[in-house]
């Protein structure tokens, strides 16, 4: 599902100071109805502080936000029943099953429908699980927390690092649930510092760096083709003759029978002509699409602790 143009979450110059530390500075972002909006940044960039301001848990130093047209702070109570939240893990009774825990929370929320509890557990693949909460894996605990956030059938779901600390299987399960919920019409705002986990599911992205929003847009807009192409051609000797000391080639590396060539987009067709004119048989000349990690590094100039590289194959 993709955004329809109606803003669901907006911030207007949102700023938060903690004594001498400026945590979030003049933040203005927009999440549209139907988005899976990934709010990306390093640990400490200001993601959790922003979410706490959206939820009225922290008051901004300056600026304000709107969720479902309600001004925050001030009018959040009007729309709170339409919002589901997973931030820090909620407390569950360890000696009860997930269903028993959820029934207790449902009663506290004024939800009397047993079907609602079972439907919610089904959405997170926990229906019929008889284990006590104390026996749950970390992934199961995170799914139960997500079920709690879904009990009130929210229009908007806000998730702070929803896959943090999960193994690959747990991450896959959470991502699948998020995509399914979005297809059902739920707008999702999630924060993450693991860029690879969101690239395949996010429709729009905002990048926060040192408290400032430095990029925002659709994933397709941000991950446009860069200045790299994969070249498959022969004979190798003639290919090397064209690539070496060529003013339009900014560099290249060999990878078996392929070449990774750094060349500006506007010069790709010119490079192809030069290869053909030199007697080279060109089998493929394919632009390399950037990753979110590439994009982040290109706009921040930093890569330390940005991505959990052990998860890049997911």
PEWO-V833693 format. One record per backbone hydrogen bond with DSSP energy under -0.5 kcal/mol. CO is the residue of the C=O (numbers start at 0). NH is the residue of the N-H. If there is no record, write none. Layout:
((CO | NH) (CO | NH))
//
This chain:
((4 | 6) (5 | 32) (7 | 67) (8 | 30) (9 | 65) (10 | 12) (11 | 63) (13 | 26) (14 | 60) (14 | 61) (15 | 22) (15 | 23) (16 | 18) (17 | 20) (20 | 17) (20 | 22) (23 | 15) (23 | 25) (26 | 13) (28 | 10) (30 | 7) (30 | 8) (31 | 34) (32 | 3) (34 | 36) (34 | 187) (35 | 37) (35 | 202) (35 | 203) (36 | 38) (36 | 189) (37 | 39) (37 | 205) (38 | 191) (39 | 207) (41 | 44) (44 | 210) (45 | 49) (46 | 50) (47 | 51) (48 | 52) (49 | 53) (50 | 54) (51 | 56) (51 | 57) (52 | 55) (61 | 14) (63 | 11) (64 | 71) (65 | 9) (66 | 69) (69 | 66) (70 | 74) (71 | 64) (74 | 77) (75 | 78) (75 | 79) (78 | 81) (79 | 82) (81 | 154) (81 | 155) (83 | 157) (85 | 159) (87 | 86) (91 | 93) (92 | 95) (93 | 133) (95 | 132) (96 | 100) (97 | 101) (98 | 102) (99 | 103) (100 | 104) (101 | 105) (102 | 106) (103 | 107) (104 | 108) (105 | 110) (106 | 109) (109 | 111) (111 | 113) (112 | 116) (113 | 117) (114 | 118) (115 | 119) (116 | 120) (117 | 121) (118 | 122) (119 | 123) (120 | 125) (120 | 126) (121 | 124) (125 | 128) (130 | 97) (131 | 134) (132 | 135) (136 | 140) (137 | 141) (138 | 142) (139 | 143) (140 | 144) (141 | 145) (142 | 146) (143 | 147) (144 | 148) (145 | 149) (146 | 149) (146 | 150) (147 | 150) (149 | 152) (154 | 186) (155 | 83) (156 | 158) (156 | 188) (157 | 85) (158 | 160) (158 | 190) (160 | 163) (162 | 165) (166 | 170) (167 | 171) (168 | 172) (169 | 173) (170 | 174) (171 | 175) (172 | 176) (173 | 177) (174 | 178) (175 | 179) (176 | 180) (177 | 181) (178 | 182) (179 | 183) (180 | 185) (181 | 184) (186 | 156) (187 | 36) (187 | 189) (188 | 158) (189 | 38) (190 | 160) (190 | 161) (191 | 40) (192 | 194) (193 | 196) (193 | 197) (194 | 197) (194 | 198) (195 | 199) (197 | 200) (197 | 201) (202 | 218) (203 | 37) (204 | 216) (205 | 39) (205 | 207) (206 | 213) (206 | 214) (208 | 211) (210 | 24) (211 | 208) (211 | 213) (214 | 206) (216 | 204) (217 | 221) (218 | 222) (220 | 223) (221 | 223) (223 | 289) (226 | 262) (227 | 287) (228 | 230) (228 | 260) (229 | 231) (229 | 285) (230 | 232) (230 | 258) (231 | 282) (231 | 283) (233 | 280) (234 | 238) (235 | 239) (236 | 240) (237 | 241) (238 | 242) (239 | 243) (242 | 245) (245 | 248) (247 | 249) (247 | 263) (250 | 261) (252 | 259) (254 | 257) (256 | 232) (257 | 254) (258 | 230) (258 | 260) (259 | 252) (260 | 228) (260 | 262) (261 | 249) (261 | 250) (263 | 266) (264 | 267) (266 | 270) (267 | 271) (268 | 272) (269 | 273) (270 | 274) (271 | 275) (272 | 276) (273 | 277) (274 | 279) (275 | 278) (279 | 281) (280 | 233) (280 | 282) (283 | 231) (284 | 286) (285 | 229) (286 | 288) (287 | 225) (290 | 294) (291 | 295) (292 | 296) (293 | 297) (294 | 298) (295 | 299) (296 | 300) (302 | 305) (306 | 308) (307 | 310) (308 | 311) (310 | 313))
//
